[in-house]
């Protein structure tokens, strides 16, 4: 069943919801764009019908992986407790200054 998407640039036509979800994942369609499944239905936001774009959750916790790798490297190379405290303090300071972006996320990433 053909699906019509209305964007600020114009209208696009897709074969079905699977193609719309794929276009949403790749960024061709925005969740705020309008979608109509048939001619008799009203226009609705794409996020209502096809869901929202999946989030890259590993990016939200990437700093913990980096910190763990640094701490394990320091421990394996024989650095003392002072270096451990220095790394944890630097990480806490970095997180405190960089975590507040638009919409509460890491937008500089």
N, C-alpha and C positions, 0 to 999 in steps of 0.2 A: 504494500500500500504506500503510495507516494506521500511524503511529508514535506511541508513547506516551512521554511525558516525565514523570518523577516528580520533583517539587520539594518543598522543605520545606512549601510552602503547599498542595500537593495534586498531582493528576495532570492533565496536559493532553494533548490529542490533536491531531496534525497529519496532513495528507494524505500528506506524504512528506519525504524528507531535505532537499529544496530549501527547504521552508518552515521546517524546523528550522534550517538554516544562516542563513536570513534572520532568524529570531528570535534566533539567537545573535549576529548582527551588530548588531541593534538593542538587545540587552541584555535581552530578555524571558526568555531561557534562559541559565543560567550554565554554563560548561564543566564544573563539578563535579556538575551535576544528572545523574540517571540516565535512560537511554534504553533502550527495548526495541522492536525492529523487528517482532517477532511474538510471539504468546503463548507459543511454545515456547522462545524465547531467554531467557537470563538478563539481568538489569539490568546495564548497563555505563555508564561515564561518557560524557557527550556528547562530550567532547574526543577520545575514542577513535574514535568513529563519524563525527562530523561535522567534526572538526577544532577548532581553537581560534579565538577571536575575533581578527580581524585587528587588528594594532597600528597606531597612528597614528605612523608612523616620522618624519614631518616634525616632530613635536613634539620628538623627541630631538635634532634638529639645528637647531632653530629659532634658537637663540642664535647660531649661526654666520652665519645670514642677517642677523640684527639687527646683529651686529658688522661684517659686510661693508658693510651699508648705512650705518652710522655712519662707518666709515672712508672710504668713497667720498665721502660728503657732506663730510667734513672735508677731504679732498684737493681736491675740486672747489671748495670755498669758500676755499681758500688757507691753511688752518691749517698750522702748521709741524710739524716732526718731534716737538717736545715734546708736542703734543696727541695725536699718533699713539701715542707711548709711554704717555701717560696713559690713553688709551682701551684699549689692549691690557692694561695693568696692572689697570685697573678690571675689565675683563672676566675676566681670570684670577682675580682675587680673588672675584668674584661666582660663577664656576663652581666654585671650590674650596669655597666655603661652602654653596652650594645644591645640589650634585649628589648628596649622600648622603641619599637618602630611603628609605622602606621598599622593600625588594626592589631596591635599587640604581637606582631610576628617579626621574624628576622628578615626584613625586606631588603637589606643590603646584600644578601647572600646570592 
